[in-house]
Amino acid sequence: MAIVTESFLPQVNGVTNSVLRVVEQLRHDGHEVLIVAPGDPGGVPDAYAGAPVITVPSVSMPQYPAVRIATATTSKLVKLLGDFAPDVAHIAAPLVLGRAALRATRRLGIPSVALFQTDFPTYLGRYLPRALSPARAEPLAWGIMRRVHAPATLTLAPSTATRQELVRHGFGRVAIWGRGVDTTRFAPTHRDEALHRRWAPGGECVVGFLGRLAPEKNVADLSALSTLPGTRCVIVGDGPLRDQL
């Protein structure tokens, strides 16, 4: 299995976490795995869970320097994937690196699955030049994503609603790969009553957000909770909107 991902360690986000869990499970089951990921000045590990990691050149995203955008060409991915000769390529949240990888798999005749796990049309609508209105930006973004996914043998959506939206926007060959919960990491046994009392000394109900503080997350909408009696909103994370929030 070749796993090509738009995001990897040291960056920690939803795409990275899902890739790590997939690699762990594949290695546990005895499969051979290669990870292809963007390089990062913070240092990318040479291997993870026994799977080697190959990095490709990347640049920082102008509006969000912590996010790296890979610059590898399709020819580079043809060489990498051709040398490894995987039975299948798993392309996590394809955009730039993923698009090159999907084109490469088509040239090589390697089956591929492309995971639509990041709402790039919303992201692109937020980060495209401000000269584009939302009414123009969103159709443009959907067109970009449709072309990115076109070479994939199969596109995988996380839910029925997302699959329906992809089909509505002209994506072909879309199936559902549902999400699970890591019941070791997320379990009631981790509940910290002292922390809860510090957050909500009056016994309020804590409503939390944990994640990247970026425009597309709409975290500011949680301000509406501040008017609800018996409720305390707690936001945990970092990103370009931290100071504003």
C-alpha positions, 0 to 999 in steps of 0.5 A, a space after each residue: 500500500 502506498 499512502 500519499 498524503 497532503 499533510 503529515 508529521 510534524 503537522 497534527 490535524 485530521 488528515 495526519 491523524 487518520 493517516 497515522 491510524 491507517 498506517 498503524 492498522 496496516 502494519 499491525 496486519 502485516 502489510 507493506 506500506 510506503 508513505 509519501 508526504 510533504 517535507 517540513 522544516 520542523 522535521 519529518 520522521 524517516 519512518 512511522 510504525 515501521 513504514 518508511 516515509 519519503 518526503 517531497 519538496 514543499 512550500 508554506 501556504 502564504 495565508 497560513 504558513 504552518 500548512 505546507 503545499 507539496 510541489 512534486 510533479 507527476 513525473 516524480 510520483 511516477 518514479 516513486 510509485 513505480 519503484 515501490 510498485 504498490 497493489 493499491 495507492 491510498 491518497 489522503 485528502 488529495 489536492 496538489 500532491 494528491 493530484 500528481 499521485 492520482 495522475 501517476 497511478 493512472 499512468 502506471 495502472 495502479 488502482 487508487 482510492 482518493 479520500 474526500 476527508 477535507 472540505 477543500 471547496 469551503 477552504 478554497 472559497 475562503 482562501 482564494 483571492 478576495 476579488 472572487 465573490 463566494 458565489 464565484 469561488 465555490 463553483 470554481 473550487 468544486 470544479 478544481 476538486 472534481 478534476 483532482 479526483 477524476 483519475 481515482 479508481 474510487 473516491 471515498 466519502 466519510 458520510 452519506 451526506 458527503 457522498 450525496 454532495 459529491 455526486 451532486 457536484 459531478 464526482 463519479 465512482 463515490 463510495 462511503 468509508 465511515 469514521 470510527 472512534 479510537 476508544 482507547 484514546 477517547 474514553 470516559 476513563 480519561 475524564 478529569 474532574 479537577 479540570 472540569 471544575 476549573 473550567 466550570 466552577 459553577 457546575 456548568 455544562 462544558 461545550 468544547 471545540 478542539 482543533 485548528 483555529 482557522 476561518 473555515 472552522 467557523 469557531 466564532 459561531 460558538 460565541 452564541 453559547 455565551 448567552 446560554 445559562 448553565 453553559 461554559 464554552 471552552 476552545 482549545 487549539 491554535 491557528 491564524 485566528 487565535 488572537 481574534 478569537 
